[in-house]
């Protein structure tokens, strides 16, 4: 292992361990659906994501600090358009609240202001009821070229490259923009970006989506703690649970489902289509797995058909 890697790792761990520091809230994007309002986030010590012009060592150091920063048990207050809510973060810093009382906000995105202050801008999505279509999209190797089949490549890309310099899968942002434009109110479309990547990287992924021109959507990443081991089985359960929640929140909307065959997206989407056929417009898969015996599922199509 290279000396700079070891040195930076030790420096990051030492810095994280030092004393009391000011707090921030990594606020997840929120949404309003049939069950009401869904809010969540995480309270941590303040950790700055790597700057756009950071070199690889600086990006590695900053990203590592994000990943290893422990959560803080704290009260959280947040406001949207004059409405106020409070919650208590658990010992890992995570907090969540569902409120079945909706405040009557107009369709579109509404800024969330929090205390402790948000680490990056987040919003509440109110979907326009006239919109019949939505998008649920995986991230890694579906819209973000990650190299998930090679752990070394994946870690190098994730840890040492700033969000603005990560490689987007060609044509996907333009495709999603075309799809949301089919709705009467494109800016209030139900778009969800769902990934098993750790929620500690929320700010980085937001920057990637913005700089590459993807439609604004609710970003949902996975809660990772020392007790919650990151396995493929856990990722499958995580995605199934969240897609079920999205379908229940918008029973009148039919969704385009996008994923890749590097892990379990084809199986997850096949299950959801079987359980909720009326809510699935179609399933499109980015084929990255070189295994020719990889199981395929009827009705799932190659995403390149839409990119041509």
C-alpha positions in Angstrom: 0.0 0.0 0.0 1.4 3.4 -1.0 2.8 5.6 1.8 0.7 8.6 0.9 -2.4 6.4 1.2 -1.5 5.1 4.7 -0.5 8.6 5.8 -3.7 10.2 4.6 -5.8 7.5 6.2 -4.1 8.0 9.6 -4.4 11.8 9.3 -8.1 11.5 8.5 -8.7 9.1 11.4 -6.8 11.3 13.9 -8.7 14.5 12.7 -12.0 12.8 13.1 -11.2 11.7 16.6 -10.3 15.2 17.9 -12.7 16.8 20.3 -16.0 18.6 20.0 -16.7 20.3 16.7 -19.6 22.3 15.2 -22.5 20.3 13.8 -24.1 20.1 10.4 -27.2 18.3 9.0 -26.9 16.2 5.9 -30.5 16.7 4.8 -32.0 14.2 2.5 -34.4 15.4 -0.2 -38.0 15.1 1.0 -41.2 14.3 -0.8 -45.0 14.6 -0.3 -47.1 11.6 -1.3 -50.3 9.7 -0.4 -49.0 9.0 3.1 -48.0 12.6 3.7 -44.5 14.1 4.1 -41.3 12.1 4.3 -38.2 13.8 5.9 -34.9 12.3 6.9 -31.2 13.2 7.3 -28.1 12.8 9.5 -26.4 15.1 12.0 -22.5 15.0 12.0 -19.5 17.1 12.8 -18.9 19.6 10.0 -17.0 17.9 7.1 -16.4 19.7 3.9 -16.7 17.7 0.7 -13.7 18.0 -1.7 -13.6 21.2 -3.8 -14.1 20.9 -7.5 -10.4 21.6 -8.2 -9.1 19.2 -5.6 -6.3 16.9 -6.6 -6.6 13.2 -6.0 -4.9 13.2 -2.6 -7.0 16.1 -1.4 -10.2 14.5 -2.8 -9.3 11.2 -1.1 -8.7 12.9 2.3 -11.9 14.9 2.2 -14.1 12.0 1.0 -12.5 9.7 3.6 -13.5 12.2 6.3 -17.1 12.2 5.1 -17.2 8.4 5.2 -15.6 8.0 8.6 -17.3 10.8 10.4 -19.6 9.5 13.2 -23.1 10.8 13.6 -24.1 12.9 16.6 -27.2 12.5 18.8 -28.9 15.9 18.5 -32.2 17.7 18.1 -33.0 18.8 14.6 -35.3 21.5 13.4 -36.2 22.2 9.8 -38.5 24.6 8.0 -40.3 24.6 4.6 -42.2 27.7 3.5 -43.1 28.8 7.0 -43.8 25.3 8.3 -41.7 23.9 11.1 -40.8 20.3 12.3 -38.5 18.8 14.9 -37.0 15.4 15.4 -34.3 13.7 17.5 -31.3 12.1 15.8 -30.3 8.7 17.1 -26.8 7.8 18.4 -25.6 7.4 14.8 -27.0 10.8 13.9 -29.9 9.6 11.7 -33.3 11.0 12.0 -36.6 10.5 10.1 -40.1 11.8 10.3 -43.3 11.1 8.4 -46.1 13.6 8.8 -49.6 12.8 7.4 -50.6 16.4 7.7 -49.7 18.1 4.5 -49.2 21.9 4.5 -50.9 22.6 1.1 -47.8 23.6 -0.8 -48.0 24.1 -4.5 -46.4 21.5 -6.9 -42.6 21.9 -7.4 -39.5 22.0 -5.2 -39.4 23.9 -1.9 -36.2 24.7 0.0 -35.5 23.0 3.3 -33.8 25.2 6.0 -32.4 23.2 9.0 -30.8 23.7 12.3 -28.0 22.5 12.6 -27.4 24.1 9.1 -27.6 21.8 6.0 -24.4 20.6 4.5 -25.8 21.2 1.0 -29.1 22.5 -0.4 -32.0 20.0 -0.1 -35.6 20.4 -1.0 -39.1 19.0 -0.6 -40.8 17.7 -3.8 -44.5 18.2 -4.2 -45.5 16.2 -7.4 -48.0 17.8 -9.7 -51.1 15.6 -9.8 -51.4 16.1 -13.5 -48.1 14.2 -14.2 -48.8 10.6 -15.1 -45.1 9.4 -15.4 -42.1 9.3 -13.1 -38.6 7.9 -13.1 -36.8 5.6 -10.6 -33.1 5.3 -11.4 -30.2 3.4 -9.9 -26.9 5.5 -9.9 -23.7 3.4 -10.1 -23.1 2.2 -13.6 -26.6 3.3 -14.6 -26.0 7.0 -14.8 -22.5 7.3 -13.1 -19.7 5.3 -14.6 -18.4 3.6 -11.5 -16.9 0.2 -12.5 -18.8 -1.6 -9.8 -17.6 -5.0 -11.0 -14.0 -4.0 -10.2 -13.8 -3.0 -6.5 -10.4 -1.4 -7.1 -11.7 0.8 -9.9 -14.9 1.6 -8.0 -13.0 2.7 -4.9 -10.5 4.8 -6.9 -13.3 6.6 -8.7 -15.4 7.1 -5.6 -12.6 8.3 -3.3 -10.1 10.2 -5.4 -12.2 11.9 -8.1 -14.3 15.0 -7.3 -18.0 14.9 -8.2 -17.5 17.4 -11.1 -15.0 15.1 -12.7 -16.8 11.8 -12.4 -17.9 10.3 -15.7 -21.6 10.3 -16.5 -23.0 7.5 -18.6 -23.3 9.2 -22.0 -26.8 10.3 -23.0 -28.6 9.4 -19.8 -29.1 13.0 -18.5 -30.6 14.0 -21.9 -32.8 10.9 -21.9 -34.2 11.6 -18.5 -34.8 15.2 -19.5 -36.8 14.1 -22.5 -38.9 11.8 -20.4 -39.8 14.4 -17.8 -40.7 16.8 -20.6 -43.6 14.4 -21.5 -45.4 15.5 -18.3 -47.6 18.7 -18.2 -45.4 20.0 -15.3 -41.9 18.6 -15.9 -40.3 20.5 -13.0 -42.7 18.7 -10.5 -42.1 15.1 -11.8 -41.6 12.2 -9.4 -37.9 11.5 -10.1 -36.1 9.3 -7.6 -32.4 8.4 -7.6 -31.9 5.3 -5.5 -28.5 3.7 -4.6 -26.8 1.5 -2.1 -24.0 4.0 -1.8 -23.6 5.3 1.7 -25.6 8.4 2.7 -22.3 10.0 3.8 -21.7 10.7 0.1 -25.0 12.6 -0.4 -23.4 15.9 -1.0 -21.0 14.5 -3.6 -23.7 12.7 -5.5 -25.9 15.8 -5.5 -23.0 17.8 -7.1 -22.6 15.1 -9.8 -26.3 15.1 -10.7 -26.3 18.9 -10.9 -23.2 19.4 -13.0 -24.2 16.7 -15.5 -27.7 18.2 -16.1 -29.9 15.4 -14.7 -33.4 16.3 -13.8 -33.8 17.3 -10.1 -35.0 14.4 -8.1 -35.2 12.9 -4.6 -31.8 11.3 -3.8 -32.0 8.3 -1.5 -28.8 6.6 -0.4 -28.2 3.8 2.1 -27.8 4.1 5.8 -24.4 2.6 6.8 -23.4 2.1 10.4 -21.0 -0.3 12.2 -24.0 -2.5 12.9 -25.4 -2.3 9.4 -23.0 -4.4 7.3 -23.0 -3.5 3.6 -23.9 -6.6 1.6 -25.5 -7.3 -1.7 -28.5 -8.9 0.1 -28.8 -5.7 2.2 -28.7 -3.5 -0.9 -31.5 -5.6 -2.5 -33.7 -5.3 0.6 -33.0 -1.6 0.8 -34.0 -1.0 -2.8 -37.1 -3.2 -2.6 -38.3 -1.4 0.5 -37.8 2.1 -1.0 -39.4 1.3 -4.3 -42.4 -0.1 -2.4 -42.6 3.2 -0.5 -42.4 5.2 -3.7 -45.2 3.2 -5.4 -47.4 3.5 -2.3 -46.8 7.3 -2.2 -47.8 7.7 -5.8 -50.4 5.1 -6.7 -51.6 7.1 -9.7 -48.1 7.4 -11.3 -46.5 4.9 -13.7 -42.7 4.7 -13.5 -39.8 4.2 -15.9 -37.3 1.9 -14.1 -33.6 2.2 -15.0 -30.7 0.1 -13.7 -27.7 -2.1 -14.6 -26.9 -5.8 -14.4 -23.7 -5.3 -12.4 -25.5 -6.3 -9.2 -29.2 -7.1 -8.6 -31.3 -4.4 -10.4 -32.8 -6.8 -12.9 -34.0 -9.1 -10.1 -35.3 -6.2 -8.1 -37.2 -4.6 -11.0 -38.6 -8.0 -12.1 -40.1 -8.5 -8.6 -41.6 -5.0 -8.6 -43.1 -5.4 -12.0 -44.7 -8.7 -10.9 -46.1 -7.1 -7.7 -47.2 -3.7 -9.3 -47.6 -4.2 -13.1 -49.9 -1.2 -13.4 -47.2 1.1 -12.1 -44.3 0.1 -14.3 -44.1 1.6 -17.8 -41.0 -0.4 -18.6 -37.6 -1.6 -17.4 -34.3 -0.6 -19.1 -31.0 -2.1 -18.1 -27.5 -0.9 -18.8 -25.5 -4.1 -19.5 -22.1 -3.9 -17.9 -21.7 -7.5 -16.8 -19.4 -9.5 -19.1 -20.9 -12.8 -17.9 -22.8 -14.1 -20.9 -24.7 -16.5 -18.7 -26.1 -13.6 -16.6 -29.8 -14.3 -16.2 -32.1 -11.9 -18.1 -35.8 -11.3 -17.6 -38.7 -11.1 -20.0 -39.7 -7.5 -20.9 -36.5 -5.9 -19.7 -34.8 -4.0 -22.5 -31.4 -2.6 -23.2 -31.2 1.1 -22.3 -29.2 1.7 -25.5 -32.5 1.3 -27.4 -33.6 4.6 -25.9 -30.3 6.3 -26.4 -30.1 5.7 -30.2 
